[in-house]
Amino acid sequence: MSDVPFKLVDVEKKPSRKYRKGSKYDPIIDKFLSGKSGLVKVEVTGKDANYLRTQLKKRIDARDLNAKIEVSVVNNIAYLEKM
């Protein structure tokens, strides 16, 4: 086997990641929660309703909002509903 040159460097802590915190779908959830409507149709240009459901569900789960919001798709239309 050949030797691979390397070195180990002590560090105090790992740096934080430099990617976006949250999601581009969070504003949809925030606006819905702050509004008065209990049921809304969600339309995002260029996105399929099932894709929207998946992305919104991931954000609802990540934000632990399962008891407050439900997302569903009926006839290829995505809906958000307050519980």
Secondary structure, 3 states (H helix, E strand, C coil): CCCCCCCCCCCCCCCCCCCCCCCCCHHHHHHHHHCCCCEEEECCCCCCHHHHHHHHHHHHHHCCCCCCEEEEEECCEEEEEEC
